[in-house]
């Protein structure tokens, strides 16, 4: 069949399909506007169009015709295989079930990340406590005075921050901490080295500050301040590092898959960990900004609540999401 | 034909071609996006100045969202096109041809942090140049690819009214070549048209404009134009 005859015979059908795809693309949210009979014929029309495309290629029709049909098929393909957006109930299921069981499933990465983070924390804390001057290996003297000023017993922290300050600190914590979490995760693609680096680096920083603050001048203020959100924030950093390590591991030891496929697969799995990390860091920022600096609560109650949060986090990750008997973890 | 096409096979058993967007277009799109983000930040700064500390908090929140999630919003809800990409007529899709989904968009945008190292997207650019689909690390991990958006392709008329059969049977590639020349001749400059048509002078025995006309007529014959 010559090209002109082919075009003359079928171009009306192609035009109808193009109109159908146009209306699907533009009124994606209000599909009621499309004639339901036309919609019902979509799949059949799409298959016929695929057939026309392969005919055109096979018979060697002109490139422009093939490109035109190729474009139509691509648009039809996009409509037919469109992924459905996640509903709200899925979000609830994620937090109540998927997230904790996913964390348990990646336990070896979580433990590795935990060690990479907490060992530097305790080491730095201990070293700085025993050799106070070594704080200046980690920080400039200017920075040290800054955070000392924040936590001194007589400082404004004790007097409590006002609401405006709280909100600005909330913004800061979101900006800073979630960024750290993301970098811990993203660094994993460099064969895990980026995550290792960020975990150890942040561990040293946090441990150094903690070690310096053991000094009685600051201790009660500082520790009561951080105990509240520590459960969420530290766990979240460890989890984001674990997600990054998983990425790196898939590149280093892809098993039976090609490295690229192993990477894609593990990225899709570990990004779910990151969603949970974001939620935890938002909670931590909330607590840190609006609650930790409150002066109306006694130290004892702050420590009690902080300890309670740690227990809560442990129970959440160890206990939730086990109801489904078919899960291995 | 030399082209930057990525082919994948659909479940219906046909091969679809995507034209993949190279680093240069993506850089231009990115720069447009950066400018837009910069404008938003400036407006934000002006507004939050009047809100003191509350403003600082708001600014930081918005800066955070803008930094990491500005592209995610556009990719998921605007068909894979951020404003910069829309201007350059490219978009992001999954590499199986389906529109980008939420997870993939978040993955590729979080991994920007690594693509950016050690500065100005050096790792990302190296990755784009090496990978067969011009993918940066974020694209590789998320399984996405940046392609040229569908463009309205008019089916061009061949600028000749007469048709004739070719002097001898043409092979498949030769037919494609003749058709391709005839359909694209309006896009070429006059001298270039003559130059190309005269490659066939030994066969057609014509020179100059006549050579072009000759090829057009053969193309018409191939297409079945009467």
HADDOCK unambig.tbl for C-alpha pairs under 7 A between the chains (distance, minus, plus):
assign (segid A and resid 2 and name CA) (segid B and resid 223 and name CA) 5.69 0.50 0.50
assign (segid A and resid 2 and name CA) (segid B and resid 224 and name CA) 5.11 0.50 0.50
assign (segid A and resid 3 and name CA) (segid B and resid 223 and name CA) 4.78 0.50 0.50
assign (segid A and resid 3 and name CA) (segid B and resid 224 and name CA) 6.01 0.50 0.50
assign (segid A and resid 4 and name CA) (segid B and resid 223 and name CA) 5.65 0.50 0.50
assign (segid A and resid 4 and name CA) (segid B and resid 224 and name CA) 5.30 0.50 0.50
assign (segid A and resid 4 and name CA) (segid B and resid 225 and name CA) 6.05 0.50 0.50
assign (segid A and resid 50 and name CA) (segid B and resid 14 and name CA) 6.74 0.50 0.50
assign (segid A and resid 54 and name CA) (segid B and resid 14 and name CA) 6.60 0.50 0.50
assign (segid A and resid 60 and name CA) (segid B and resid 172 and name CA) 6.62 0.50 0.50
assign (segid A and resid 60 and name CA) (segid B and resid 176 and name CA) 6.52 0.50 0.50
assign (segid A and resid 62 and name CA) (segid B and resid 176 and name CA) 6.34 0.50 0.50
assign (segid A and resid 62 and name CA) (segid B and resid 179 and name CA) 5.88 0.50 0.50
assign (segid A and resid 62 and name CA) (segid B and resid 180 and name CA) 6.57 0.50 0.50
assign (segid A and resid 63 and name CA) (segid B and resid 180 and name CA) 6.60 0.50 0.50
assign (segid A and resid 64 and name CA) (segid B and resid 155 and name CA) 6.04 0.50 0.50
assign (segid A and resid 65 and name CA) (segid B and resid 155 and name CA) 6.69 0.50 0.50
assign (segid A and resid 68 and name CA) (segid B and resid 153 and name CA) 6.14 0.50 0.50
assign (segid A and resid 70 and name CA) (segid B and resid 16 and name CA) 6.48 0.50 0.50
assign (segid A and resid 71 and name CA) (segid B and resid 150 and name CA) 6.24 0.50 0.50
assign (segid A and resid 78 and name CA) (segid B and resid 97 and name CA) 6.64 0.50 0.50
assign (segid A and resid 78 and name CA) (segid B and resid 98 and name CA) 4.91 0.50 0.50
assign (segid A and resid 78 and name CA) (segid B and resid 99 and name CA) 5.92 0.50 0.50
assign (segid A and resid 81 and name CA) (segid B and resid 98 and name CA) 6.03 0.50 0.50
assign (segid A and resid 82 and name CA) (segid B and resid 98 and name CA) 6.04 0.50 0.50
assign (segid A and resid 82 and name CA) (segid B and resid 99 and name CA) 6.23 0.50 0.50
assign (segid A and resid 83 and name CA) (segid B and resid 101 and name CA) 6.59 0.50 0.50
assign (segid A and resid 164 and name CA) (segid B and resid 53 and name CA) 4.91 0.50 0.50
assign (segid A and resid 164 and name CA) (segid B and resid 54 and name CA) 4.80 0.50 0.50
assign (segid A and resid 165 and name CA) (segid B and resid 53 and name CA) 5.51 0.50 0.50
assign (segid A and resid 165 and name CA) (segid B and resid 54 and name CA) 6.98 0.50 0.50
assign (segid A and resid 167 and name CA) (segid B and resid 54 and name CA) 5.64 0.50 0.50
assign (segid A and resid 167 and name CA) (segid B and resid 57 and name CA) 5.07 0.50 0.50
assign (segid A and resid 168 and name CA) (segid B and resid 53 and name CA) 5.44 0.50 0.50
assign (segid A and resid 168 and name CA) (segid B and resid 54 and name CA) 5.59 0.50 0.50
assign (segid A and resid 168 and name CA) (segid B and resid 56 and name CA) 4.97 0.50 0.50
assign (segid A and resid 168 and name CA) (segid B and resid 57 and name CA) 3.25 0.50 0.50
assign (segid A and resid 168 and name CA) (segid B and resid 58 and name CA) 6.94 0.50 0.50
assign (segid A and resid 169 and name CA) (segid B and resid 57 and name CA) 6.26 0.50 0.50
assign (segid A and resid 170 and name CA) (segid B and resid 57 and name CA) 6.19 0.50 0.50
assign (segid A and resid 171 and name CA) (segid B and resid 57 and name CA) 4.15 0.50 0.50
assign (segid A and resid 171 and name CA) (segid B and resid 58 and name CA) 6.24 0.50 0.50
assign (segid A and resid 171 and name CA) (segid B and resid 60 and name CA) 4.76 0.50 0.50
assign (segid A and resid 171 and name CA) (segid B and resid 61 and name CA) 4.76 0.50 0.50
assign (segid A and resid 172 and name CA) (segid B and resid 57 and name CA) 6.54 0.50 0.50
assign (segid A and resid 172 and name CA) (segid B and resid 60 and name CA) 5.74 0.50 0.50
assign (segid A and resid 174 and name CA) (segid B and resid 61 and name CA) 6.59 0.50 0.50
assign (segid A and resid 175 and name CA) (segid B and resid 60 and name CA) 5.97 0.50 0.50
assign (segid A and resid 175 and name CA) (segid B and resid 61 and name CA) 6.31 0.50 0.50
assign (segid A and resid 175 and name CA) (segid B and resid 64 and name CA) 5.00 0.50 0.50
assign (segid A and resid 182 and name CA) (segid B and resid 110 and name CA) 6.39 0.50 0.50
assign (segid A and resid 183 and name CA) (segid B and resid 113 and name CA) 6.38 0.50 0.50
assign (segid A and resid 186 and name CA) (segid B and resid 110 and name CA) 6.32 0.50 0.50
assign (segid A and resid 186 and name CA) (segid B and resid 111 and name CA) 4.94 0.50 0.50
assign (segid A and resid 186 and name CA) (segid B and resid 113 and name CA) 6.37 0.50 0.50
assign (segid A and resid 186 and name CA) (segid B and resid 114 and name CA) 6.07 0.50 0.50
assign (segid A and resid 187 and name CA) (segid B and resid 114 and name CA) 6.14 0.50 0.50
assign (segid A and resid 263 and name CA) (segid B and resid 141 and name CA) 5.78 0.50 0.50
assign (segid A and resid 264 and name CA) (segid B and resid 141 and name CA) 4.73 0.50 0.50
assign (segid A and resid 264 and name CA) (segid B and resid 142 and name CA) 5.90 0.50 0.50
assign (segid A and resid 264 and name CA) (segid B and resid 143 and name CA) 6.29 0.50 0.50
assign (segid A and resid 267 and name CA) (segid B and resid 141 and name CA) 6.01 0.50 0.50
assign (segid A and resid 267 and name CA) (segid B and resid 142 and name CA) 6.78 0.50 0.50
assign (segid A and resid 271 and name CA) (segid B and resid 107 and name CA) 6.57 0.50 0.50
